[in-house]
Amino acid sequence: MNILRTIGAIATGIVALSAVSAAQAETRVTFKSAKAASSYYQMAAQFAEAIKTGTDGEIIVTVEESQGSVQNVMEASVRPGNYLFTSPPALVGLAQAGKGAFEGRPTEKFNEVRALFPIPSLTMHFVMRADSGVTDFAGLEGKTILLGKGSFGANEGEKYLDLFGLKDKVTLSEAELSNAVAALKNGQIDGFVTAGSWPAPNVIEAAAGTDVNILSLSDDQLAMTKRDLTVIPAGTYNGQKDDIRTSSLSVVAYATTEMDDETAYQLTKTYWGQKSAMSSNASWWKGVTQEMLANIKGKIHPGALRFYAEAGFPVRDDQN
């Protein structure tokens, strides 16, 4: 009996030690994302599952809801360890300069923020009925356009009309963006403006039921917007014969220097390795390319740089 008790105690100890070892081997990452109802929160959840799959459970990503990118960047100054978050690069730049919402904040902590990889951008789409005859922005004069209200796309679209000298030359529909496709099909509007990760579901729907033209920006117009260039490949939307050159607001996944190099390396390597699988479940991942690294302003984490060097991805000297 004493021998059996001893064997039992040893077995229990082995199980306990195994559990402790497994817990110690598991790396946990907190991912501060976006509002729970947003597409970016869905992306974060997909990313978390992809990391778990790609690392055989060695890295577990816990997604936290956020009120937006400002909150994400703010928390980078106080969060310890493996803190991952998303933000447009320009916002990180403002934090590091102590400007805007970050005035008076501890800029030395924001200077520890490091980029890992790009995620789908907010991409502008100017969608016009083909029978409107509009093929460029000058052709918008006298047309009826739906911008929607309150969204990034609506605000950006209004800004572009002003920049391109069209503010008082178009009629703005009062309809909500959710009604854009129906309004386009029945001829109530000549076109609508939307922003989202491409291919955008409402643009897919519009192009499926109506012949449309999606406008490209000239180099000069793109420079006026102060946004990044995104090229939507020909064939992305029904009837689209040519590439679309448009503007986008880049969004990047960031960590801080408190994340160790190995964790940053594994997250970055697994992200790119799982991107094809993620794309098969959600088409917005198809828009992410290695060329989007050029839109990252500031430093890239050394762990991520290690992967990019191995993979031969383009990285600028100022990103090192």
N, C-alpha and C positions, 0 to 999 in steps of 0.2 A: 504493500500500500504506500509506504514511504517513497519507494522508487517511482510509483505511478504519479504521486503528488509532485515529485521533483521534475519528472518529465513534463507534467502539465504546466508547472510553473515556468519551465524553460520555454515551452511552446508559446505560452502567453507572452513571455518577454520578447520572443522573436517577432510575434505579430505586432506588438506595441512598437518595437524598434523599427520594423518595416514601415509602419504607418508614419512614424516620425520622419524616417528617411524620405518617404514619398512627399510628405508635406514640405520638407526642406528643399527637395529637388524642384518642386513646383514654384514657378515664378508668377507673381500676381501683378497685374497692371490695371490701373484705374483709367478709364477712357471717358473724359468729359466731352460730351457731344453737343446735342441740340435739344430742342423741344421734342417731346415724345411723339407728337403727331407728324413730325417733319420727315422728309426723305433722308436728311442727314443722320437722324437717329436710326432709321432703318439701315443705312449704310454702316453705321457703327456696330449694330447688332450682327450684320452679315460679316463684318470684319472680325468681330470677336469669335464667331463660330469658325471662320476660316483659320484664324490663328490657333485655336484649340485643335482643329483637325490637322493643320500643317505641322504642328510641333508635338503631335501625339499627346496632347494634354499637358505638356511641360510648361506652357505659358497660358495662363487663364486671364482673360480680359473681362473686367466688369465695367459695363457701360452705365454712366450716370447721365441723367437728364440735365440740361442746362437751359438758361434763358437766352443764350446766344454767345457769340464769339467774345464780346467784351468780358463777360463773366469768366469764360474759359481762360483768357489771358490773365485776368486779374488773379485768378487762383494759382497761376504758375509761380507767383511770388511767395506763396505760403505752403504749397503742397510739397510734401517730402517724397523722395523715392521715385517709383515708377509711375509718374503722372503723364498721361498722354492726352492731348486735346487738339481740337481743330480750330483754325482761324484763317482769315485772309492774311497774306504776308504783310500788307500795309498796316494792319492793326498791330501786329507785333512790332513793326517799326515805330509806330506812334508810342507804344508802351516803352520802348527802349530810349526814346527821345523825351519821355515825360510830357507828352503833349495830349491834347484832347481830354478824353475821359481818364487818362492816366496822369494828369498833371498833379505833382506833389506825391506821387507814389514812389516806392523804392526801385528806382531804375536799375540799380546794381543787380537786383534779383532778376529783372526782365532780361538783362544782358546774358543770363545763363540759359535762355531759351534756345533750343536747337531744333532744326527741321529734320524730319525723317523721310517723308514721301508725300507727293501730291495725291489728292483724292478728286473725285469729279467736281468740275467747276460749275459756277452759275453762268450759263451761256445765254447770250441774248439772241432771240429769234424775232425777226420782223417778217411775219407771214402775210402774204397778199394773195387775193384771188388772182388767178392768171388772167381772167378776162377784164381785170381792172387796168391792164396794160402797164402796171408799175414793175419796173425791173431795177430801179435804183432809187435813192432817197429823194432826188429832185422830183421824181414822179409822184411823190406823196402829196404834193400841193393839190388842194381841192378835194382830197379823199377823206373818207370817214374811217377813223382808226379807233380801236378799243385798246386802252392801256390797262384797265382795271384800277384798283385803288389800294394804296398802302403797302404793296409788296415791293421787293427790290426791283423786279422787272418793271413795274409801273413807274417808280421813281426814276429809274435809269432811262426808260423810254421817253419820259417827259424831258429829262435832261438832254437827251440826244436831239429831240425835235428843236429844242432851244439852241443847242450848239450848231446845228446844221441850218439855222435860219428858217425853220418851219413852224415855229411855235404858234403863230397866228394864221397859218396858211392851211391847216388841217382842221377837220371837225372831229372832236373827241366824243366817242360814244359814252353814255352814262352807264352802260351795262356792266355787269360783273364779269371778271375773266372766266369764271366757270361757264358762262354762256357764250364764250367766244366762238367755239366751233359751230354751234347751231346758228349763231348770227352770221357767221361767214358763209355757211352753206345756203342760207335763205336770202342772202344778199342785203341784209341790214347794214353790214359793214363791208368795207373794202379790204380790211386787214386787221390783224391784232398783234400785240407785242407780248412776249412771254419770256421769262428767264428760268432756266432749269438745267439740270444735267442732261446732256444729249445722249441718245435720242429722247426728246421730250414727248411724253404720252399725248398731250393735247395737240402737238404738231403732227404726230403720227396719225391721229384720228382725223385731223383736218385734211391732210394730204391723201388719206385713203378715200375720202368722199368727195373731194373737190380738187380741181387742178389749181395748184398754188405756185407762187414764186416766193422763195425765201431770200431776202436781200443780203448782199454782201457789202461790207464796208471797204472803202478805199483806204490806202495807207494813211492819207491825210486825215480822214475821218477817224480812223482808229487812234491816231496820235491825239486827236482832240478829246477823245473819251478818257484818255489816261488809263485805259484798261489793257489787259493782255489779249494777244491774238489767239483765237481758237479757229482751227480749220475743221469743218464738219465734212467728212469725205463724201464724194458723189455716191449716190445710191443709198444714203442713210434714210432718206424719206422717199416715199413713192413719187416717181416722176422727176426726182432731182438728178439732173444729168452732170452737173458741175460741182466742184468743191464750193463750200460756202465759207467765206472769210468773215468772221464776226468777232465781237468782243466778248470777254468773259472776266468774271471776278474769280481769280484763282483761290482755291482753298487747300490748305496744307495741314498734314498731321505733324504736330510738334511734341517734343519732350523737353526736359531740361538736362543740364549737366549732371544732375543727381541720378539720372538713369545710367546704369553701367553700360559699358561699350558692348558687352556680349548680348545683353537684352535688346539694345537698340539694333544690333546686327541681326539677331534672330527675327525681330518684329519686321524689319525692312525686307529681309530675304524672304520670309514667309509671305508677306503681303504681295510682293511681285510674283512669287511662285504660285500663289493661290488666285491671282487675278483672273486667269482664264476660267477657273471653276466658278468664281463669283460672277463673272460676266454671263455665264450660261444661265444663271438664275435671276440676274438683274442687269439689264442692258446698259445702265449708266456707267458701269465699270469699263465698258468698251472704250469710252472716251478718254481714259487715262493712258498716257504714253510716257515713255522715258524723256521725250523732248520737253515735257511739262516741268522738268527739274529746272529749266531756265527761268521759270517764273518765281522761283524761291529767292526771296531777298534775305540776305544775312547768312549765318553759318549753318551748315549741316552737321548733325551729330557725328562724332568720329566713328561710332559703330555702324551707322548708315553709310558713311563714306567708305568703310571697308568693303561693304557689299557692292557699292557702285564701282569701286576699283576692280573687284573681281569680275563683275558682269560687263565692264566696259561701257557703263552709262556715262553720258556727258556731264561733267561737273566743272564749274568755273573755279579759277584760283581764289576768288573772293568768297567762295562758299566753303572753303576749307578752314 
